[in-house]
Structures are given as structure tokens and as C-alpha cells.
């Protein structure tokens, strides 16, 4: 059985619908977590610029979903230290 890591990642509420509906099937991130193909992602919706704690973490159905990293791209014009993750809803 393969081992995988589950990453909890903050995601701007402005992108949540596109990821949740499958229109955005990638994520660009700093590769500071040792992402690997097969790892899982749980997104935490955030509202950038919110000043109150209760406004910072809006409710969105993406909170109940889990995604798998299907592909990783670095180099090839991607800034050093960053990675493009291909993702798919589980």
C-alpha cells in the first residue's frame, strides 16, 4: 500500500468555485512541503484582506473535499522553488 501525505492548504475564496467545479485542475505553490505525486490536499478557504477572524474563513463546500496530486511540474519556466500541481478530486 502506498504512503501519502495529506497537505492542508489555504486557498483564496476567489479560486474555490473553479477548483471545486473542476475548471481549475492545477495549483501553483512554493514547493516548501515536499509535495509528491499521490499526496492528498484538503483546501481551507480563506478571504484575503478580511479583518475579522469570522470573515477570514468563509464557508465553502470545498472544505469537505479531498484532492490527489496527479502531476508535478517544475523547471520549464517555473520559478525555482515553485511547482505546478495537477490535481483531481477524489
N, C-alpha and C positions, 0 to 999 in steps of 0.2 A: 504494500500500500504506500502510495506517495505521500510524503510530508509536505505541507504547505503552511505558509504564514498568512494570517488574516490581518490586513492593514486597515485601520480606521483613519479615513482621510476626510478632512474638511473640504466641502465643495460649495462654491458660491451658489446661492439660490437661483441666480440667473442662468445657471447651466443645468440645474436639477431636472427640469422637464425634458430637455434634449437627451440627457443620459437615460432617464427613466423610460422614455418612449423609444429608445434605440436609435435616435437620429445622430447622436454623438457617441461613437463607439471607440473613442480613444481618450486618453488623458495625458497631458504633458506635465511632468513633475520633475523636481530636483530628485536625483537618484541618491537620496541620503538614507534610504531604508533597506537597501539591498534587495530591491524588487526582483522577483524571479517569475518566469512563465509558470503558470499553475497556481500562483499565490492568489488569495481572495482579497477583495476590497469591500468594505462597508463604508458608505458615504455618510457624512454628518453635514446636513445642510446648514450653511451659515449666511447671514445677511451682512455683507461688508458695510462698515460705517455705522452699524447700529450702536447706539449709546447705552441702551438698557439691556441687561442680561436677558430678560424675557423676549426681547426683539431680536437678539443675536442668533438664536437657534430656532428658526421657523419650522413649523410642522410641514412635512412633505412625505409622500409615500415612499420615496427613495430610501428612507430610513429603514424600511422593512426588507429591502432587497440586498442580495449579495452578488458580487460580480467576480469573474475569474479573469486573470491576466492571460490573454491568448497569444500575445506577441509583444516583443520589446524591440524598439529601435533606438539606437544611439549612434553617434558619429553621423556621417552622411548629412552634414549641415546642421545637425542638432548641437546646440551649445554644449561644450564639455561640462559634465556633471549633471546633465539633464537626460531624460529618457521619455520617449513617447510609448505609452502602454496601450496596446489593443485590448479592449475589454468586452466581455459578453455577460449578460445577465444569467445567473444560474437558475 
